[in-house]
Amino acid sequence: MRIVFMGTPEFAVPSLEALAAAHDVTLVVTRPDAVRSRGKKLEPSPIKARALGLGLPVLETRRMDAEAIDAVRAVAPDLICVVAFGCILPDELLAVAPLGAINVHGSLLPRWRGAAPIQRAILAGDERTGVSIMRVAHNLDAGAWCRQVSVPVGTKTASQLFDELARIGAHELVAAVAQIADGTATWHEQNPALVTIAEKVKKGEMRLDPFDACATNALRIQASTDAAPARCQVAGKGVRIVLAAVAGDDAPHVATGDVVLGHGRVFLGCADGVLEPLRVKPDGRREIDASAWVQGLRATDGATWGRA
């Protein structure tokens, strides 16, 4: 089958690789090079880099204007496959391919339509999330779906879920393409009454707060990403908490907002219990285990912590 693939971030790479191995990917459409790291240099999107490595033609565009749509039309795709491309797709584009356009979405639709489904599932304390293969429709993430896979969230970080769902999404995408090709795909319309919206996560939402519940702070840390990290101040210094756990019965009593150190461990008092950082990234330093971080905190034993 002739396929145009549209995607940008690392999440989309497994899907591109799987499609390229099974079908004729005639064009890869991605967002233009951008500053993506602290080096402040223009870098290709992960999809552009992988497409070039696979020897596939690449079109870079910020939006699907008439010129970009003409470029897609020129390669005569049977189907358009979209994975986190990064902009709204016009109806004119959706009509280019005879079999339409499908999308890999990182949630169990209709729950968590929108930009940040994986982080929102974690922040909401959802027990399960997953992947949906859906038709691209005029309204955002509103199309019918033909395949879904559910996975437990548990204590998986956002990064771990991204990787897991990217792999599952690639497998399900290839399976969906095969079913669409032979006419066996079964489509399920979304129930509007069950729709929730996964708005982009703002940095301010991820600030850890001693006056919030332990579980709330722990979910922020679990959902943390480089774009929206879980941060606080400990002893007056900024730090990103990369990994943490709600402390068990062996933890000392720690008053709300206080910091207690002991035996290579750090304990932060929250409104209803104690949070124990396990990995941290102090401002201006590399990521380290909390057992190493505690050595630099010893001079401030008995300090306080709060919002960054």
C-alpha positions as CSV (number, residue, x, y, z in Angstrom):
1,M,0.0,0.0,0.0
2,R,1.2,3.5,-0.8
3,I,1.3,5.6,2.4
4,V,2.1,9.2,3.4
5,F,3.3,9.3,6.9
6,M,3.0,12.5,9.0
7,G,4.7,12.8,12.4
8,T,7.3,14.7,14.4
9,P,8.5,13.5,17.8
10,E,10.2,10.4,19.1
11,F,6.8,8.8,19.9
12,A,6.1,8.6,16.2
13,V,9.4,6.8,15.2
14,P,8.4,3.2,15.9
15,S,5.3,3.7,13.8
16,L,7.3,5.0,10.8
17,E,9.8,2.1,11.1
18,A,7.0,-0.4,11.2
19,L,5.1,1.1,8.2
20,A,8.3,1.4,6.2
21,A,9.0,-2.3,6.7
22,A,5.6,-3.4,5.6
23,H,4.5,-0.8,3.0
24,D,5.6,1.8,0.4
25,V,6.0,5.0,2.4
26,T,6.0,7.5,-0.5
27,L,6.5,10.7,1.6
28,V,7.2,11.6,5.2
29,V,5.8,15.0,6.4
30,T,7.2,16.5,9.5
31,R,7.7,19.8,11.3
32,P,10.8,21.9,10.3
33,D,14.1,21.8,12.1
34,A,13.9,23.5,15.5
35,V,16.0,24.2,18.6
36,R,15.3,21.0,20.6
37,S,18.1,21.0,23.2
38,R,20.2,23.3,25.3
39,G,22.8,23.6,22.6
40,K,20.5,26.2,20.9
41,K,21.2,24.8,17.5
42,L,18.6,23.8,14.9
43,E,18.0,20.1,15.0
44,P,15.9,17.9,12.8
45,S,12.8,16.3,14.3
46,P,13.2,12.7,15.3
47,I,11.0,11.7,12.4
48,K,13.0,13.6,9.8
49,A,16.3,12.0,11.1
50,R,14.8,8.5,11.0
51,A,13.2,9.0,7.6
52,L,16.5,10.2,6.1
53,G,18.1,7.1,7.7
54,L,15.6,4.9,5.9
55,G,16.1,6.7,2.6
56,L,12.5,8.1,2.5
57,P,11.6,11.5,1.0
58,V,10.8,14.2,3.5
59,L,8.6,17.3,3.4
60,E,9.1,19.8,6.2
61,T,6.2,22.2,6.8
62,R,4.7,24.2,9.7
63,R,1.1,23.8,8.4
64,M,-0.7,21.9,5.8
65,D,-1.3,24.8,3.3
66,A,-2.2,24.4,-0.4
67,E,1.4,23.8,-1.4
68,A,1.9,21.0,1.2
69,I,-1.4,19.4,0.2
70,D,-0.3,19.4,-3.4
71,A,2.9,17.7,-2.5
72,V,0.9,14.9,-0.7
73,R,-1.5,14.6,-3.6
74,A,1.4,14.3,-6.1
75,V,2.6,11.0,-4.5
76,A,-0.9,9.5,-4.8
77,P,-1.2,7.8,-1.4
78,D,-3.8,5.2,-0.7
79,L,-3.8,6.1,3.0
80,I,-2.4,8.8,5.2
81,C,-1.0,7.8,8.6
82,V,-0.6,10.4,11.3
83,V,1.3,10.1,14.6
84,A,1.7,13.3,16.7
85,F,2.3,15.5,13.6
86,G,1.8,18.8,15.5
87,C,-0.8,20.8,13.7
88,I,-4.5,20.7,12.6
89,L,-5.1,18.8,9.4
90,P,-7.6,20.5,6.9
91,D,-10.5,18.6,5.5
92,E,-9.0,19.0,2.0
93,L,-6.0,16.9,3.0
94,L,-8.1,14.2,4.5
95,A,-9.8,13.8,1.1
96,V,-6.6,13.3,-0.8
97,A,-6.2,9.5,-0.1
98,P,-9.0,7.2,-1.2
99,L,-8.8,5.3,2.2
100,G,-8.6,8.5,4.2
101,A,-6.4,9.2,7.1
102,I,-5.8,7.4,10.4
103,N,-4.0,8.5,13.6
104,V,-2.2,6.8,16.5
105,H,-3.5,8.4,19.7
106,G,-2.0,7.7,23.1
107,S,-5.2,7.1,25.1
108,L,-8.3,5.0,25.4
109,L,-10.6,7.3,23.4
110,P,-12.9,9.0,24.1
111,R,-11.0,9.6,27.3
112,W,-8.2,12.1,26.9
113,R,-8.6,13.7,23.5
114,G,-6.0,16.4,22.9
115,A,-2.4,17.3,23.2
116,A,-1.2,15.5,26.4
117,P,-3.2,12.3,26.9
118,I,-0.4,10.3,28.6
119,Q,0.5,12.9,31.2
120,R,-3.2,13.7,31.9
121,A,-3.9,10.0,32.5
122,I,-1.1,9.9,35.1
123,L,-2.1,13.2,36.8
124,A,-5.7,12.0,37.0
125,G,-4.6,8.8,38.7
126,D,-6.1,6.6,35.9
127,E,-5.5,2.9,36.5
128,R,-5.2,2.2,32.8
129,T,-4.4,4.0,29.6
130,G,-3.6,2.8,26.1
131,V,-3.5,3.4,22.4
132,S,-6.3,4.0,19.9
133,I,-6.1,3.8,16.1
134,M,-8.7,6.3,14.9
135,R,-9.9,8.0,11.8
136,V,-8.7,11.6,11.5
137,A,-11.9,13.7,11.6
138,H,-12.7,17.4,11.3
139,N,-12.9,17.8,15.1
140,L,-9.9,17.1,17.3
141,D,-9.5,13.4,18.0
142,A,-13.2,12.8,17.5
143,G,-13.0,10.1,14.8
144,A,-14.2,6.5,15.1
145,W,-11.6,4.0,16.3
146,C,-10.9,0.5,14.9
147,R,-8.3,-0.8,17.3
148,Q,-7.5,-0.2,21.0
149,V,-5.0,-1.7,23.4
150,S,-5.1,-1.1,27.2
151,V,-2.2,-1.1,29.6
152,P,-1.9,-0.6,33.3
153,V,-0.4,2.8,34.4
154,G,0.9,1.6,37.8
155,T,4.1,3.5,38.8
156,K,5.3,3.9,35.2
157,T,6.7,7.4,34.5
158,A,5.5,9.4,31.6
159,S,8.7,8.6,29.7
160,Q,8.2,4.8,30.3
161,L,4.6,5.1,29.1
162,F,5.6,7.1,26.1
163,D,8.0,4.3,25.1
164,E,5.6,1.5,25.8
165,L,2.6,3.1,23.9
166,A,4.8,4.1,21.0
167,R,5.8,0.4,20.5
168,I,2.2,-0.8,20.9
169,G,0.9,2.0,18.7
170,A,3.3,1.0,15.9
171,H,2.1,-2.7,16.0
172,E,-1.6,-1.7,16.1
173,L,-1.1,0.8,13.3
174,V,0.3,-1.8,10.9
175,A,-2.5,-4.2,11.9
176,A,-5.1,-1.5,11.3
177,V,-3.6,-0.7,7.8
178,A,-4.0,-4.4,6.9
179,Q,-7.6,-4.5,8.1
180,I,-8.4,-1.3,6.2
181,A,-6.8,-2.7,3.1
182,D,-8.9,-5.9,3.1
183,G,-12.1,-4.3,4.3
184,T,-12.2,-6.1,7.7
185,A,-11.7,-3.0,10.0
186,T,-14.6,-2.5,12.4
187,W,-15.2,1.1,13.4
188,H,-16.5,2.3,16.8
189,E,-17.9,5.7,17.2
190,Q,-16.9,7.6,20.4
191,N,-19.5,8.3,23.1
192,P,-19.7,12.1,23.4
193,A,-20.8,11.7,27.1
194,L,-17.4,10.1,28.0
195,V,-15.1,12.7,26.3
196,T,-12.4,14.3,28.4
197,I,-9.9,16.8,27.1
198,A,-6.1,16.4,27.6
199,E,-4.9,20.0,27.5
200,K,-1.2,20.7,27.2
201,V,0.5,20.4,30.6
202,K,1.8,23.8,31.9
203,K,4.9,24.1,33.9
204,G,3.0,25.8,36.8
205,E,0.8,22.7,37.2
206,M,3.9,20.6,37.9
207,R,5.2,22.7,40.9
208,L,5.4,20.5,43.9
209,D,3.7,21.9,47.0
210,P,4.1,20.8,50.6
211,F,0.5,21.8,51.3
212,D,-0.8,19.3,48.8
213,A,-1.3,15.6,49.4
214,C,1.6,13.2,49.0
215,A,-0.3,11.4,46.3
216,T,-0.8,14.6,44.3
217,N,2.9,15.5,44.4
218,A,3.8,11.9,43.6
219,L,1.6,11.9,40.5
220,R,3.2,15.2,39.3
221,I,6.6,13.6,39.6
222,Q,5.4,10.5,37.7
223,A,3.9,12.7,34.9
224,S,7.0,14.9,34.7
225,T,8.7,15.6,31.4
226,D,11.6,17.8,30.3
227,A,9.0,20.2,28.9
228,A,7.0,20.3,32.2
229,P,9.2,19.0,35.0
230,A,8.2,18.5,38.6
231,R,10.1,21.1,40.6
232,C,10.4,22.6,44.1
233,Q,12.9,24.4,46.3
234,V,14.8,22.5,49.0
235,A,16.8,24.5,51.5
236,G,16.3,27.5,49.2
237,K,17.7,25.8,46.1
238,G,15.8,24.7,43.0
239,V,15.6,21.0,42.1
240,R,13.7,18.8,39.8
241,I,12.4,15.6,41.4
242,V,12.8,12.9,38.7
243,L,11.6,9.9,40.7
244,A,10.0,9.7,44.1
245,A,7.8,7.5,46.3
246,V,5.2,8.1,49.0
247,A,7.3,7.0,52.1
248,G,6.2,3.9,54.0
249,D,5.9,3.1,57.6
250,D,9.6,3.2,58.1
251,A,9.8,6.9,57.4
252,P,10.2,9.4,60.2
253,H,7.4,11.9,61.0
254,V,8.0,15.1,59.0
255,A,5.9,18.2,59.5
256,T,4.4,19.8,56.4
257,G,7.1,21.8,54.6
258,D,10.0,20.4,56.6
259,V,13.0,18.3,55.4
260,V,14.5,15.4,57.3
261,L,17.7,13.6,56.3
262,G,18.6,10.1,57.4
263,H,20.8,7.2,56.3
264,G,21.3,8.5,52.8
265,R,17.6,9.3,52.3
266,V,15.6,12.6,52.1
267,F,12.1,13.0,53.4
268,L,9.8,15.9,52.5
269,G,6.8,16.6,54.7
270,C,3.5,17.0,52.8
271,A,0.0,17.8,54.0
272,D,-0.9,14.2,54.7
273,G,2.4,12.3,54.8
274,V,5.9,12.1,53.6
275,L,7.4,12.1,50.1
276,E,10.8,10.5,49.5
277,P,12.8,11.7,46.4
278,L,14.7,8.9,44.8
279,R,16.4,10.7,41.8
280,V,16.8,14.4,41.5
281,K,18.4,17.0,39.2
282,P,19.5,20.0,41.2
283,D,19.6,23.2,39.2
284,G,22.8,23.5,37.2
285,R,23.8,19.9,37.9
286,R,23.4,16.5,36.4
287,E,20.7,14.0,37.4
288,I,21.8,12.0,40.5
289,D,20.4,9.5,43.0
290,A,19.0,11.0,46.2
291,S,21.6,9.1,48.2
292,A,24.3,11.3,46.5
293,W,22.2,14.5,46.8
294,V,21.8,14.1,50.5
295,Q,25.5,14.5,51.0
296,G,25.2,18.2,49.9
297,L,22.2,18.7,52.0
298,R,23.7,17.7,55.3
299,A,24.7,21.2,56.2
300,T,21.0,22.2,55.9
301,D,19.5,19.4,57.9
302,G,16.2,20.7,59.4
303,A,15.6,23.0,56.4
304,T,12.3,23.5,54.7
305,W,11.0,23.0,51.2
306,G,8.4,24.7,49.1
307,R,7.2,25.7,45.6
308,A,9.9,26.6,43.1
